[in-house]
Amino acid sequence: ALAPTPAARKREAARCEAAASLREEQRAELAAIDAADWEAALRRSTRAAEIAASLLPPGAPALGLQLLRAGKLHAHCGSLRESVGYLRRATEVLQACAQLLPR
């Protein structure tokens, strides 16, 4: 078996770091929701959506759900324009996922 190149190892380490950051942002987001700290939840959710978009495939259900949560929190905090953008993106991702399901 061929050993991974230094560049490949570096890319894999960056992906692992991003995945750990995503998990932490989502954990903090849900804790803030549980505490009804909506502004903190919004910050964490927005950051989690950014990380998810850079880490996950464009049609990943987990990406769609993260975008949905960010959109809901934007609406809850009164940022309706931002909410619509997130919810539209979530809808696109989740509709693409639904098309892959057996009929």
C-alpha distances in whole Angstrom, upper triangle without the diagonal:
4,6,9,12,15,17,15,15,19,19,18,20,23,22,22,25,27,26,28,31,31,32,34,36,36,38,40,41,42,44,46,47,48,50,51,50,50,49,47,45,45,44,41,40,41,38,36,36,35,32,31,32,29,27,27,27,31,32,30,33,33,33,37,38,37,39,42,42,43,45,47,47,48,51,52,53,55,52,53,51,48,48,48,45,43,45,44,41,40,42,40,37,38,40,36,35,38,38,34,36,37,41
4,6,9,12,14,12,13,16,17,16,18,21,21,21,24,25,25,27,30,30,31,33,35,36,37,39,40,41,43,45,46,47,49,51,49,49,48,45,44,44,42,39,39,39,36,34,35,33,30,30,30,28,25,26,26,30,31,30,33,32,33,36,37,36,38,41,42,42,44,46,46,47,50,51,51,53,50,51,50,46,47,47,44,42,44,43,39,39,41,39,36,38,39,36,35,38,38,34,37,38,42
4,6,9,11,10,10,13,14,13,15,18,18,18,21,23,23,24,27,28,29,31,33,34,35,37,38,39,41,43,44,45,47,48,47,47,46,43,42,42,40,37,37,37,34,32,33,32,28,28,29,26,24,25,26,29,31,29,32,31,31,35,36,35,37,40,40,40,43,45,45,45,48,49,49,51,49,50,48,45,45,46,43,41,42,42,39,38,41,39,35,37,39,36,35,38,38,35,37,39,42
4,7,8,6,6,10,11,10,12,15,15,16,18,20,20,22,24,25,26,28,30,31,32,34,35,37,38,40,41,43,44,46,44,43,42,40,39,39,36,34,34,34,31,29,30,28,25,25,26,22,20,22,22,26,28,27,30,28,28,32,33,32,34,37,37,37,39,42,41,42,45,46,46,48,45,46,45,41,42,42,39,37,39,39,35,35,38,35,32,34,36,33,32,36,36,33,35,37,41
4,5,5,6,9,10,11,12,14,15,17,18,20,21,23,24,26,27,29,30,32,33,35,36,38,39,41,42,44,45,46,44,44,43,40,39,39,36,34,34,34,30,29,30,28,25,26,26,22,21,23,23,26,29,28,31,30,29,33,34,33,34,37,38,37,40,42,42,42,45,46,46,48,45,46,44,41,42,42,39,37,40,39,35,36,38,36,33,36,38,34,34,37,37,35,37,39,43
4,5,5,6,9,10,10,12,14,15,16,18,20,21,22,24,26,27,28,30,32,33,34,36,38,39,40,42,43,45,43,42,41,38,37,37,34,32,33,32,29,28,29,27,24,25,25,21,20,23,24,27,29,28,31,30,29,33,34,32,33,37,37,36,39,41,40,41,44,45,44,46,43,45,43,40,41,42,38,36,39,39,35,36,38,36,33,36,38,35,35,38,38,36,38,41,44
4,5,5,6,9,10,11,12,14,15,17,18,20,21,22,25,26,27,29,30,32,33,35,36,37,39,41,42,43,41,40,38,36,35,35,32,30,31,29,26,26,26,24,21,22,22,18,17,20,21,24,26,26,29,28,26,30,32,30,31,34,34,33,36,39,38,38,41,43,42,43,41,42,40,37,38,39,35,33,36,36,32,33,35,33,31,33,35,32,32,36,36,34,36,39,42
4,5,5,6,9,10,11,12,14,15,16,18,20,21,23,24,26,27,29,30,31,33,35,36,37,39,41,42,40,39,38,35,34,34,32,29,29,29,26,24,25,23,20,20,21,17,16,18,19,22,24,23,26,25,24,28,29,28,29,32,33,32,34,37,37,37,40,41,41,43,40,41,39,36,37,37,34,32,34,34,30,31,33,31,28,31,33,30,29,33,33,31,33,36,39
4,5,5,6,9,10,10,12,14,15,17,18,20,21,23,24,26,27,29,30,32,33,35,36,38,39,40,38,38,37,34,33,33,31,28,29,28,25,24,25,23,20,21,21,18,16,19,20,23,25,24,27,25,25,29,30,28,29,33,33,32,35,37,36,37,40,41,41,43,40,41,40,36,37,38,35,33,35,35,32,32,35,33,30,32,34,32,31,34,35,32,34,37,40
4,5,5,6,9,10,11,12,14,15,16,18,20,21,22,24,26,27,28,30,32,33,34,36,37,38,36,36,34,32,31,31,28,26,27,26,23,22,23,21,18,19,20,16,15,18,20,22,25,24,27,25,24,28,29,26,28,31,31,30,33,35,34,35,38,39,38,40,38,39,38,34,35,36,33,31,34,34,30,30,33,32,29,31,34,31,31,34,35,33,35,38,41
4,5,5,6,9,10,11,12,14,15,16,19,20,21,22,24,26,27,29,30,31,33,35,36,37,35,34,33,30,29,29,27,24,25,24,21,20,20,18,15,16,16,13,12,14,16,19,21,20,23,22,21,24,26,24,25,28,28,27,30,33,32,32,35,37,36,38,35,36,35,31,32,33,30,28,30,30,27,27,30,28,25,28,30,28,27,31,31,29,31,34,38
4,5,5,6,9,10,10,12,14,15,17,18,20,21,23,24,25,27,29,30,31,33,35,36,34,34,33,30,29,29,27,24,24,24,21,19,20,19,15,16,17,14,11,14,15,19,21,19,22,20,20,24,24,23,24,28,28,27,30,32,32,32,35,36,36,38,36,37,36,32,32,34,31,28,30,31,27,27,30,28,25,27,30,27,26,30,30,28,30,33,36
4,5,5,6,9,10,11,12,14,15,17,18,20,21,23,24,26,27,29,30,32,33,34,33,32,31,28,27,28,25,23,23,23,20,19,20,18,15,16,18,15,12,15,18,21,23,21,24,21,21,25,25,23,25,28,28,27,30,32,31,32,35,36,35,38,35,37,36,32,32,34,31,29,31,32,28,28,31,30,27,29,32,29,28,32,33,31,32,35,39
4,5,5,6,9,10,10,12,14,15,16,18,20,21,22,24,26,27,28,30,31,32,30,30,28,26,25,25,22,20,21,20,17,16,17,15,12,13,15,11,10,13,16,19,21,19,22,20,19,22,23,21,22,26,25,24,27,29,28,29,32,33,32,34,32,33,32,28,29,31,28,25,28,29,25,25,28,27,24,27,29,27,26,30,31,29,32,35,38
4,5,5,6,9,10,10,12,14,15,16,18,20,21,22,24,25,27,29,30,31,29,29,28,25,24,24,22,19,19,19,16,14,15,14,10,11,12,9,7,10,13,16,18,16,18,16,16,19,20,18,20,23,23,22,25,27,26,27,30,31,31,33,31,32,31,27,28,29,26,23,26,26,23,22,26,24,21,23,26,24,23,27,28,26,28,31,34
4,5,5,6,9,10,11,12,14,15,17,18,20,21,23,24,26,27,29,30,29,28,28,25,23,24,22,19,19,20,17,15,16,16,12,12,15,12,10,12,15,18,20,17,19,17,17,21,21,19,21,24,23,23,26,28,27,28,31,32,32,34,32,33,33,29,29,31,28,25,27,28,25,24,27,26,23,25,28,26,24,28,29,27,29,32,35
4,5,5,6,9,10,11,12,14,15,17,18,20,21,22,24,26,27,28,26,26,25,22,21,22,19,17,18,18,14,13,15,14,11,12,15,12,10,13,17,19,21,19,21,18,17,21,21,18,21,24,22,22,25,27,25,26,30,30,30,32,30,32,31,27,28,30,27,24,27,28,25,24,28,27,24,26,29,27,26,30,31,29,31,34,37
4,5,5,6,9,10,10,12,14,15,16,18,20,21,22,24,25,26,25,24,23,20,19,19,17,14,15,15,11,10,12,10,7,9,11,9,7,10,14,16,18,16,18,15,14,18,18,15,17,20,19,18,22,24,22,23,27,27,27,29,27,28,28,24,24,26,23,21,23,24,21,21,24,23,20,22,26,24,23,27,28,27,28,32,35
4,5,5,6,9,10,11,12,14,15,17,18,20,21,23,24,25,24,24,23,20,19,19,18,14,15,15,12,10,12,12,8,8,11,10,7,9,13,16,17,14,16,12,13,16,16,14,16,19,18,18,21,23,22,23,26,27,27,29,27,29,28,25,24,26,24,21,23,24,21,20,23,23,19,21,24,23,21,25,26,25,26,29,32
4,5,5,6,9,10,11,12,14,16,17,18,20,21,23,24,23,23,22,19,18,19,17,14,15,16,13,11,14,14,10,11,14,13,11,13,17,19,20,17,18,15,15,19,18,15,18,21,19,19,22,24,22,24,27,27,27,30,28,30,30,26,26,28,26,23,25,27,23,22,26,26,23,24,27,26,24,27,30,28,29,32,35
4,5,5,6,9,10,11,12,14,15,16,18,20,21,22,20,20,19,16,15,16,14,11,12,13,9,8,11,11,8,10,13,12,11,13,17,19,20,18,19,15,15,18,17,14,16,19,17,16,20,21,20,21,24,24,24,27,25,27,27,23,23,25,23,20,23,25,22,21,24,25,22,23,27,26,24,28,30,29,30,33,36
4,5,5,6,9,10,10,12,14,15,16,18,20,21,19,19,18,15,14,14,13,10,10,11,8,5,8,9,6,7,10,10,9,10,14,16,17,14,15,11,11,14,13,10,13,16,14,14,17,18,17,19,22,22,22,25,23,24,24,21,20,23,21,17,19,21,18,17,21,21,18,19,23,22,21,24,26,25,26,30,32
4,6,5,6,9,10,11,12,14,15,17,18,20,19,19,19,16,14,15,14,11,11,13,11,8,11,13,10,10,13,14,12,13,16,18,19,16,16,12,13,16,14,11,15,17,15,15,19,19,18,20,23,23,23,26,25,26,27,23,22,25,23,20,21,23,21,19,22,23,20,21,24,24,22,25,27,26,26,30,33
4,5,5,6,8,10,11,12,14,15,16,18,17,17,17,13,12,14,13,9,11,13,10,9,12,13,11,12,15,16,14,16,19,21,22,19,19,15,15,18,16,13,16,18,16,15,19,20,18,20,23,22,22,25,24,26,27,23,22,25,24,21,23,25,23,21,25,25,23,23,27,27,25,28,30,29,30,33,36
4,5,5,6,9,10,10,12,14,15,16,14,14,14,11,9,11,9,5,7,9,7,5,9,10,9,10,13,14,14,15,19,19,21,18,18,14,14,16,14,11,13,15,13,12,16,16,14,16,19,19,18,21,20,22,23,19,19,22,20,17,19,22,20,18,22,23,21,21,25,25,24,26,29,28,29,33,35
4,5,5,6,9,10,10,12,14,15,14,14,14,11,9,11,11,7,7,10,9,6,9,12,10,10,14,15,14,14,18,18,19,16,15,11,12,14,11,9,12,13,10,11,14,15,13,16,18,18,18,21,20,22,23,19,18,21,20,16,18,21,18,16,20,21,19,19,23,23,21,24,27,26,26,30,32
4,5,5,6,9,10,11,12,14,14,14,15,12,10,13,12,9,10,13,12,10,13,15,14,14,17,18,17,18,21,22,22,19,18,14,15,17,14,12,15,16,13,14,17,17,15,18,21,19,20,23,23,24,26,22,21,24,23,20,21,24,22,20,23,25,22,22,26,26,24,26,30,29,29,32,34
4,6,5,6,9,10,10,12,11,12,12,8,7,10,10,7,9,12,11,10,13,15,14,15,18,19,18,19,23,24,24,21,20,17,17,19,16,13,16,17,13,13,17,16,14,16,19,18,17,21,21,23,24,21,20,23,23,19,21,24,23,21,24,26,24,24,28,28,26,29,32,31,31,35,37
4,5,5,6,9,10,10,9,9,10,7,5,7,8,5,6,9,9,8,11,13,13,14,16,18,18,18,22,22,22,20,18,15,15,16,13,10,13,13,10,10,13,13,10,13,16,14,14,18,17,19,21,18,16,20,19,16,18,21,19,18,21,23,21,21,25,26,24,26,29,29,29,33,35
4,5,5,6,9,10,10,10,12,10,7,10,11,9,9,12,13,11,13,16,16,16,19,21,20,20,23,23,23,20,18,15,16,16,13,11,14,14,10,11,15,13,11,15,17,15,16,19,19,21,23,20,18,21,21,18,19,22,21,18,21,24,22,21,25,26,24,25,29,29,28,32,33
4,5,5,6,9,9,10,12,9,8,12,12,10,11,15,15,14,16,19,18,18,22,23,22,23,26,26,27,24,22,18,19,20,17,15,18,17,14,14,17,16,14,17,19,16,17,20,21,23,25,22,21,24,24,21,22,25,24,22,25,27,25,25,28,30,28,29,33,32,32,35,37
4,5,5,6,5,7,8,6,5,9,10,8,10,13,14,13,16,18,18,19,21,23,23,24,27,27,27,24,23,19,20,20,17,15,17,16,13,13,16,14,11,14,16,13,13,17,18,20,22,20,18,22,22,19,20,24,23,21,24,27,25,25,28,30,28,30,33,33,33,37,38
4,5,5,6,6,9,8,6,9,11,10,10,13,15,14,16,18,19,19,21,24,23,23,26,26,26,23,21,18,19,19,15,14,15,14,11,12,14,11,9,13,14,11,12,16,17,19,21,19,17,20,21,18,18,22,22,19,22,25,23,23,26,28,26,27,31,31,31,34,35
4,5,8,9,12,11,9,13,15,13,13,17,18,17,19,22,22,21,24,26,26,26,29,29,28,25,23,20,21,21,18,16,19,17,14,15,17,15,13,16,17,14,15,19,20,22,25,22,20,24,25,21,22,25,25,22,25,28,26,25,28,30,28,29,33,33,32,35,37
4,5,8,11,10,9,13,14,13,14,17,18,18,20,23,23,23,26,28,28,28,31,31,31,28,26,23,24,24,21,19,21,20,16,17,19,16,14,17,18,15,15,19,20,22,25,23,21,25,26,23,23,27,27,25,27,30,29,28,31,33,31,33,36,36,36,39,40
4,6,9,9,8,11,13,13,14,16,18,18,20,22,23,23,25,28,28,28,31,30,30,28,26,23,23,23,20,18,19,18,14,15,16,14,11,14,15,11,11,15,17,19,22,20,18,22,23,21,21,25,25,23,25,28,27,27,30,32,31,31,35,36,35,38,39
4,6,6,6,9,10,11,12,14,16,16,18,20,21,22,24,26,27,27,30,29,30,28,26,23,23,23,20,18,19,18,14,14,16,14,11,13,14,11,10,14,16,18,21,19,18,21,22,20,21,25,25,23,26,28,27,27,30,32,31,32,36,36,36,40,41
4,5,5,6,9,10,10,12,14,15,16,18,20,20,22,24,25,25,28,27,27,26,24,21,21,20,18,16,16,15,12,11,12,11,7,9,11,8,7,11,12,15,17,15,14,18,19,17,18,21,21,20,23,25,25,24,27,29,29,30,33,34,34,37,39
4,5,5,6,9,10,11,12,14,15,17,19,20,21,23,24,25,28,27,28,26,25,22,21,21,19,16,16,16,13,11,13,12,8,9,11,9,7,10,11,14,16,14,14,18,18,16,18,21,21,21,23,26,25,26,29,30,30,31,34,35,36,39,40
4,5,5,6,8,10,11,12,14,16,17,18,20,22,22,23,26,26,27,25,24,21,20,21,18,15,16,17,13,12,14,14,10,11,14,12,10,14,14,17,19,16,16,20,20,17,19,23,22,21,24,26,25,25,29,30,29,31,34,34,35,39,40
4,6,5,6,8,10,10,12,14,15,16,18,20,20,21,24,23,24,22,20,18,17,17,15,12,13,13,10,9,12,11,7,10,12,10,10,13,14,16,18,15,14,18,18,15,16,20,19,18,21,23,22,22,25,27,26,28,31,31,31,35,36
4,5,5,6,8,10,10,12,14,15,16,18,20,20,23,22,23,21,20,17,16,16,14,11,11,12,9,7,9,9,6,6,10,9,8,11,10,13,14,11,11,14,14,12,14,17,17,16,19,21,20,21,24,25,25,27,30,30,31,35,36
4,6,5,6,9,10,11,12,14,16,17,18,20,23,22,23,22,21,18,17,18,16,13,13,14,12,9,12,12,9,9,13,13,11,14,12,15,16,13,13,17,16,14,16,19,18,18,21,23,22,23,26,27,26,28,31,32,33,36,38
4,6,5,6,9,10,11,12,14,15,16,17,20,20,22,20,19,16,15,16,14,11,12,13,11,9,12,13,10,11,15,14,13,16,15,18,18,15,15,18,17,14,17,19,18,17,21,22,20,21,25,25,25,27,30,30,30,34,36
4,5,5,6,9,10,10,12,14,15,15,18,18,19,17,16,13,12,12,11,7,8,10,7,5,9,10,8,9,12,12,12,15,14,15,16,13,12,15,14,11,13,16,14,13,17,18,17,18,21,22,21,23,26,26,27,31,33
4,5,5,6,9,10,11,13,14,15,18,17,18,17,17,14,12,13,12,9,8,10,9,6,9,11,9,9,12,13,12,14,12,14,14,10,11,13,12,9,12,15,13,13,16,18,16,18,21,22,21,24,26,27,28,32,33
4,5,5,6,9,10,11,12,14,17,17,19,17,17,14,12,14,14,10,10,13,12,9,12,14,12,12,16,17,16,18,16,18,17,14,14,17,15,12,15,18,15,15,19,20,18,20,23,23,23,25,28,28,29,33,35
4,5,5,6,8,10,10,11,15,15,16,14,14,11,9,12,11,7,9,12,10,8,12,14,12,13,17,17,17,19,17,19,19,15,15,17,16,12,15,17,14,14,17,18,16,17,21,21,20,23,25,25,26,30,32
4,5,5,6,9,10,10,13,12,14,12,12,10,7,9,9,6,6,9,9,7,10,12,12,12,15,17,17,18,16,17,16,13,12,14,12,9,12,13,11,10,14,14,13,14,18,18,17,20,22,22,24,28,29
4,6,5,6,9,10,13,12,15,14,15,13,10,12,13,9,9,13,12,10,13,15,15,14,18,19,18,20,17,18,17,13,14,16,13,11,14,15,12,13,16,16,14,17,20,19,19,22,24,24,26,30,32
4,5,5,6,8,12,12,15,13,14,12,9,13,13,10,11,14,14,12,15,18,17,17,20,22,21,23,20,22,21,17,18,19,17,14,17,18,15,15,18,18,16,18,21,20,19,23,25,24,26,29,32
4,5,5,5,9,9,11,9,11,8,6,9,10,8,9,12,12,12,14,17,16,17,20,21,21,23,21,22,21,17,17,18,16,13,15,16,13,12,15,15,12,14,17,17,16,19,21,20,22,26,28
4,6,6,8,7,10,9,11,10,7,9,11,9,9,13,14,12,14,17,17,17,20,22,22,23,20,21,19,16,16,17,14,12,14,14,11,11,14,13,11,14,16,15,15,19,20,20,22,25,28
4,6,8,9,12,12,14,12,10,13,15,12,13,16,17,15,18,21,20,20,23,25,25,26,23,24,22,19,19,20,17,15,18,18,14,15,18,16,14,17,20,18,18,21,22,22,24,28,30
4,7,9,12,10,13,11,9,13,14,12,13,17,17,16,19,22,21,22,25,26,26,28,25,26,25,21,22,22,19,17,19,19,16,16,19,17,14,17,20,18,17,21,22,20,23,26,29
4,6,8,6,9,8,7,10,12,11,12,15,16,16,18,20,21,22,24,26,26,28,25,26,25,21,21,21,19,16,18,18,14,13,16,15,11,13,16,14,13,17,18,17,19,22,25
4,6,5,9,9,8,10,13,13,13,16,18,18,19,22,23,23,26,27,28,29,27,26,25,22,22,22,19,17,18,17,13,13,15,13,10,12,14,12,11,15,15,14,17,20,23
4,6,9,10,7,9,12,12,12,14,17,16,17,20,21,21,23,26,26,27,24,24,22,20,19,19,16,14,15,14,10,10,12,10,7,10,12,9,10,13,14,13,16,20,22
4,6,9,7,8,11,12,12,14,16,17,17,20,22,22,23,26,27,28,25,24,23,21,20,19,17,15,15,14,11,10,11,9,5,7,9,6,6,10,10,10,12,16,18
4,5,5,7,9,10,11,13,15,16,17,19,20,21,23,25,26,27,25,25,24,21,20,20,18,15,15,15,12,10,12,11,7,8,11,9,7,11,12,11,13,16,19
4,5,5,6,9,10,10,12,14,15,17,18,20,21,23,24,26,24,23,23,21,19,19,17,14,14,14,12,9,10,11,7,6,9,9,6,9,12,11,12,15,18
4,5,5,6,9,10,11,12,14,15,17,18,20,21,23,24,23,23,23,20,18,19,17,14,14,15,13,10,12,13,9,9,13,12,10,13,16,15,15,19,21
4,5,5,6,9,10,11,12,14,15,16,18,20,21,23,20,20,20,17,15,16,14,11,12,13,9,8,11,11,7,9,12,12,10,13,16,15,17,21,23
4,5,5,6,9,10,10,12,14,15,17,18,20,21,19,18,18,16,14,14,12,9,9,10,7,4,7,8,5,5,9,10,9,11,14,14,15,19,21
4,5,5,6,9,10,11,12,14,15,16,18,20,19,18,19,16,14,15,14,10,10,12,10,7,9,11,9,8,12,13,11,13,16,16,17,20,22
4,5,5,6,9,10,11,12,14,15,17,18,17,17,17,14,12,14,13,9,10,12,10,8,11,13,10,11,14,15,14,16,19,19,20,24,25
4,5,5,6,9,10,10,12,14,15,17,14,14,14,11,9,11,9,6,7,9,7,5,9,10,9,10,13,14,14,16,18,19,20,24,25
4,5,5,6,9,10,11,12,14,15,14,13,14,12,9,10,10,7,6,9,8,5,8,11,10,9,12,14,14,15,18,19,20,23,24
4,5,5,6,9,10,10,12,14,13,14,15,12,10,12,12,9,9,12,11,9,12,14,13,13,16,18,17,18,21,22,22,26,27
4,5,5,6,9,10,11,12,11,11,12,9,7,10,10,7,8,11,11,9,12,15,14,14,17,19,19,20,23,24,25,28,30
4,5,5,6,9,10,11,9,9,10,7,4,7,7,5,5,9,9,8,11,13,13,14,16,18,18,20,22,24,24,28,29
4,5,5,6,9,10,10,9,12,10,7,9,11,8,8,11,12,11,12,16,16,15,18,20,20,21,24,25,25,29,29
4,5,5,6,9,9,10,12,10,8,11,12,10,10,14,15,13,16,18,18,18,21,23,23,24,27,28,28,32,33
4,5,5,6,5,6,8,6,5,9,10,8,10,13,14,13,15,18,18,19,21,23,23,25,27,29,29,33,34
4,5,5,5,5,8,8,5,8,11,10,10,13,15,14,15,18,19,19,21,24,24,25,27,29,30,33,33
4,6,8,8,12,11,9,12,14,13,13,16,18,16,18,21,22,21,23,26,26,27,30,31,31,35,35
4,6,8,11,10,9,13,15,14,14,18,19,18,20,23,23,23,26,28,28,29,32,33,34,37,38
4,6,9,9,9,11,14,14,14,17,19,19,20,23,24,24,26,28,29,30,32,34,35,38,38
4,6,6,6,9,10,11,12,14,16,16,18,20,21,22,24,26,27,28,30,32,33,37,37
4,5,5,6,9,10,10,12,14,15,16,18,20,20,22,24,25,26,28,30,31,35,35
4,5,5,7,9,10,11,13,14,16,17,19,20,21,23,25,26,28,30,31,35,35
4,5,5,6,9,10,11,12,14,16,17,18,20,22,23,24,26,28,29,33,34
4,5,5,6,8,10,10,12,14,15,16,18,20,21,22,24,26,27,31,31
4,6,5,6,9,10,10,12,14,15,16,18,20,21,22,25,26,29,29
4,6,5,6,9,10,11,13,14,15,17,19,20,22,24,25,29,29
4,5,5,6,9,10,11,12,14,15,17,18,20,22,23,27,28
4,5,5,6,9,10,10,12,14,15,16,18,20,21,25,25
4,5,5,6,9,10,10,12,14,15,17,19,20,24,24
4,5,5,6,9,10,11,13,14,16,17,19,23,24
4,5,5,6,8,10,11,12,14,16,17,21,22
4,5,5,6,8,10,10,12,14,16,19,19
4,6,5,6,9,10,11,13,15,18,19
4,6,5,6,9,10,11,13,17,18
4,5,5,6,9,10,11,15,16
4,5,5,6,9,10,13,14
4,5,5,7,9,13,14
4,5,5,7,11,13
4,5,5,9,10
4,6,8,9
4,7,9
4,6
4
